[in-house]
Amino acid sequence: MSKHKNSNKTYEQAVDLATTYATFVIVYANDCAANLVRDIEKPLSTMPYRGTGAKRIYGALKKRAATYFEAANTILRKDLDSIAEYSSVMDDVVDPAVANFRNAVKDLYDRNGVSHGDFYAAIETCRVACEMACIMNDDMVKKLKEYADYITNLRVWRITELFNVAQSLADFVYTVIPEKVTINLNDDEAVKTAFMEWNNAMGEYKNFKHAFNRMNKEMNNK
């Protein structure tokens, strides 16, 4: 009986460890997306329609990002040092991939004769980062729920509102491209390759993989 209790306790500890690292993964993805909001501001200031809908929507996007950071810094106050350490390792892998994606998108606009490609690239990079963060949250929740029904707190980190506003900004600016050129990012090989490299880089969360493997091992020993 004592052995069974110890086994359950060890398993719960392993699940908690995996949940902690899953939170780090999700928060890192969220931070990437929220930080990319700032990259839009400078190119936006050079756009001819900066005083219209784009500026208004961008203002809403900045507010959503600020709200996220305020909540994250408050809730995760005791874990900020650990998250910062984790993030610094991830940045070495992810930052170059993000830059490559942004450059690939800008190059696509440039090749199609669209001016201000850096503006459209900044928006698309932010939008993709928000969507990627939401997908990663869904995946983490689904994966962990298979092992522990009580895991629900990861859902609070889903940046749905930030993604929705980023999508709205992207939808708006694409309808007012002065050159009236149709750009399909999904058909461009360079953009698709850069996206896959970015997606793979986000998957390099070795700490979570280690914790998840431990959780699996403990479950099999129950």
Secondary structure, 3 states (H helix, E strand, C coil): CHHHHHHHHHHHHHHHHHHHHHHHHHHHHHHHHHHHCHHHHHHHCCCCCCCCHHHHHHHHHHHHHHHHHHHHHHHCHHHHHHHHHHHHHHHHHHHHHHHHHHHHHHHHHHHCCCCCHHHHHHHHHHHHHHHHHHHHHHHHHHHHHCCCCCCCHHHHHCCHHHHHHHHHHHHHHHHCCCCCCCCCHHHCHHHHHHHHHHHHHHCCCHHHHHHHHHHHHHHHHC
